Amino acid sequence: MIAPQVIAPSAQNVARRLVLAGAAGIVLTVALFAWAALTPDLIPSLGARYCGEYTGCIGYLFLTWEYGRWVALVAAWPLLHLLRVRPAWQVTLMAALYLVAIWQVALLLMPADFVIGFYLILLSGVIAFPAAAWTTMPHLPRAVRFVTAGIALAVCVVTWPLVQ
């Protein structure tokens, strides 16, 4: 019986995969903030509840964050598939784990330093999607996949009670 060969991708293919996954993270982040910016115009009845005299309509940003981040994760699979980052569903699942870990750390940092937590949230897609695309490459040993997923899961478990 002949054993199947796993052909390692070229450096150009790996770079292309990582750049396209990062582009997906950027697109999803921009879409999330665009939705937050357009919400006051699209749903004016929410204005009294989420707009303040001194803060403007920053409440829409928090409203969008609460639900929009999960919508962005659902939208990630077709976007990655469209960008030809395959297998898109594996990248999306791994990116979801990384994103939740990054978001938990960012929410934990926000009371101490709001700017660092906000930037971490802003850059989370650019960090998580290329990391997930790299971790789900076929030639990567399973041990590396399990270790990285385990670290992200451990971060989620440790930070979850601290954020709540």
C-alpha positions in Angstrom: 0.0 0.0 0.0 1.3 3.4 -0.9 1.1 6.1 1.8 -0.4 9.4 0.7 2.1 12.2 0.4 1.5 15.6 2.0 3.1 18.2 -0.2 4.1 21.3 1.8 2.8 24.4 0.1 5.2 27.0 -1.2 6.1 30.1 0.7 4.1 32.1 -1.8 1.0 30.1 -1.3 1.3 30.3 2.5 1.8 34.1 2.3 -1.2 34.5 0.0 -3.3 32.4 2.4 -2.3 34.5 5.4 -2.8 37.8 3.6 -6.2 36.9 2.3 -7.2 35.7 5.8 -6.0 39.0 7.2 -8.0 40.8 4.6 -11.1 38.9 5.7 -10.4 40.1 9.3 -10.1 43.7 8.1 -13.3 43.5 6.0 -15.3 42.1 8.9 -14.0 44.7 11.3 -14.7 47.5 8.9 -18.2 46.1 8.3 -18.9 46.0 12.0 -17.8 49.6 12.5 -19.7 50.7 9.4 -22.8 49.2 10.7 -22.3 51.0 14.0 -21.9 54.3 12.1 -25.0 53.7 9.9 -27.3 52.5 12.7 -28.5 56.0 13.8 -29.6 56.7 10.2 -31.1 53.3 9.6 -32.9 52.9 12.9 -33.6 56.4 14.2 -36.0 55.2 16.9 -33.1 53.9 18.9 -31.6 57.3 19.2 -33.0 58.3 22.5 -31.8 55.1 24.2 -28.2 54.9 22.8 -27.3 58.5 22.2 -26.2 60.8 25.1 -25.8 64.5 25.5 -22.0 64.3 26.1 -21.0 61.0 24.5 -22.9 61.3 21.2 -24.1 58.0 19.8 -21.2 55.9 21.1 -23.9 53.6 22.6 -24.5 52.2 19.0 -20.9 51.0 19.0 -21.5 49.0 22.2 -24.8 47.7 20.8 -23.1 46.7 17.6 -20.3 45.0 19.5 -22.7 42.9 21.6 -24.4 41.3 18.6 -22.4 42.2 15.6 -19.3 40.3 16.5 -21.2 37.0 16.4 -22.8 38.0 13.1 -19.3 38.7 11.8 -18.2 35.2 12.8 -21.1 33.7 10.8 -20.2 35.9 7.8 -16.6 34.9 8.0 -17.2 31.5 6.4 -18.6 32.7 3.1 -16.1 35.5 3.0 -13.2 33.2 3.4 -14.7 30.8 0.9 -15.1 33.7 -1.5 -11.4 34.7 -1.0 -10.4 31.0 -1.6 -9.0 30.4 1.8 -9.7 26.7 2.1 -11.0 24.9 4.1 -12.9 28.0 5.1 -15.0 26.3 7.7 -12.0 25.1 9.6 -10.4 28.5 9.5 -13.6 30.1 10.7 -13.9 27.7 13.7 -10.3 28.2 14.7 -10.6 32.0 14.2 -13.7 32.0 16.4 -11.7 30.4 19.2 -8.9 32.9 18.8 -11.3 35.8 18.5 -13.1 34.9 21.7 -9.7 34.6 23.5 -8.6 38.0 22.2 -11.9 39.6 23.1 -11.8 38.2 26.6 -8.3 39.6 27.1 -9.3 42.9 25.7 -12.4 43.2 27.9 -10.2 42.3 30.9 -7.8 45.1 30.0 -10.4 47.8 29.3 -11.0 48.9 32.9 -7.2 49.4 33.4 -6.5 50.9 29.9 -9.4 51.5 27.6 -7.2 52.4 24.6 -5.2 49.2 24.6 -8.4 47.1 25.0 -10.1 49.0 22.2 -7.1 48.6 19.9 -6.9 44.9 20.7 -10.6 44.5 19.7 -10.0 46.6 16.6 -7.1 44.4 15.5 -8.5 41.1 16.7 -9.6 40.1 13.2 -6.2 40.9 11.7 -4.6 38.8 14.4 -7.0 35.8 14.6 -7.8 35.1 11.0 -4.2 34.8 9.7 -3.3 32.8 12.8 -6.3 30.5 12.2 -5.3 30.2 8.5 -1.8 29.2 9.5 -3.0 26.7 12.2 -5.3 24.9 9.8 -2.9 24.4 7.0 -2.8 20.7 6.0 0.9 20.1 6.4 1.1 21.5 10.0 1.5 18.7 12.6 -1.6 18.0 14.7 0.4 18.6 17.9 0.8 22.3 16.9 -2.9 22.6 16.2 -3.8 21.1 19.6 -1.3 23.2 21.5 -2.5 26.5 19.9 -6.1 25.6 20.3 -5.5 24.5 23.9 -3.7 27.8 24.7 -6.6 29.8 23.3 -9.2 27.7 25.1 -7.2 28.1 28.4 -7.2 31.9 27.9 -10.9 31.8 27.4 -11.5 29.6 30.5 -9.2 31.7 32.7 -10.5 35.1 31.7 -14.2 34.2 31.5 -15.0 34.5 35.2 -12.8 37.7 35.5 -14.7 39.5 32.7 -18.2 38.5 33.9 
